[in-house]
Amino acid sequence: MTSLSPGSADALLFDLGRVVLDIDFSKAIACWAGHAGLEPEAIVTRYERDSEAYRLHEVGRISDEDYFQSLRSSLGIGISDAQFLEGWNAIFAGEMPDIAELLPRAAKQMPLYAFSNTNRPHVDHFSKEYADLLGHFRALYLSSSIGLRKPDAEAFDHVVTAMGVPANRIVFFDDLAANVEGARARGLKAVHVTSPRDVGMALKALGI
């Protein structure tokens, strides 16, 4: 467990999905299935979240069109790029509970940053849809822009250097255990967010 106390951090670093923004991937599957004239169950088992194409798309090394073509092949459906994009961006299900209150409160005491594995269409979508909420962050470090993704050591080192804050003075919040472990391996304090309460409890421990 990460030990947090008042004065033990100089900056906070947040993952976006399921920490700041709620994600429901079943919405994408349902949208794609609808366009293909299928039941969601017919394609959900074929979807591989962490495929090679998925990872390459997240670091900006293949185009949206190439990624959607990979889905067309793996899911066995012949829908258009526009229909894939519609489902792809349908996954954003609003803000996580209480985060709209917690972020501005925390931002009054120390700088906030975000670090997310994401892709260009999602960035275009959430940057507009959640502009007010994301405005609390001084900078967003996005895998599709920096060409690096969590939990790779190089990715955390890049973000720490860009923030200009010692790693051991950064508290990082993420919902995936692998990313939490990756952050800790690079010297950051890290909180595994398994429920919306975890962020609020960590901020309380920090005296925020």
LINSUL-V373186 format. One record per backbone hydrogen bond with DSSP energy under -0.5 kcal/mol. CO is the residue of the C=O (numbers start at 1). NH is the residue of the N-H. If there is no record, write none. Layout:
BEGIN
CO	NH
CO	NH
END
This chain:
BEGIN
2	4
5	8
10	111
11	171
12	113
13	173
14	115
16	19
16	20
16	21
20	96
21	18
22	93
24	27
25	28
25	29
26	30
27	31
28	32
29	33
30	34
31	35
32	36
33	37
33	38
34	37
39	42
40	43
40	44
41	45
43	46
43	47
44	47
46	48
47	49
48	51
51	55
52	56
53	57
54	58
55	59
56	61
56	62
57	60
63	67
64	68
65	69
66	70
67	71
68	72
69	73
70	74
71	75
72	76
72	77
80	84
81	85
82	86
83	87
84	88
85	89
86	90
87	90
88	91
89	92
91	24
91	93
94	22
96	99
98	101
98	102
99	103
101	105
102	106
103	107
104	108
105	108
106	109
106	110
111	12
112	138
112	139
113	14
114	141
116	118
116	143
119	123
120	124
121	125
122	126
123	127
124	128
125	128
125	129
126	130
128	131
130	134
131	135
133	136
134	137
139	114
139	141
140	142
141	116
142	145
142	146
143	147
149	152
152	155
152	156
153	157
154	158
155	159
156	160
157	161
158	162
159	163
160	164
160	165
166	169
167	170
167	189
169	10
169	11
170	172
170	189
171	13
172	191
173	15
174	193
175	177
176	179
176	180
177	181
178	182
179	183
180	184
181	185
182	186
183	186
183	188
184	187
189	172
191	174
191	193
192	194
195	198
196	199
196	200
197	201
198	202
199	203
200	204
201	205
202	206
203	208
204	207
206	7
END
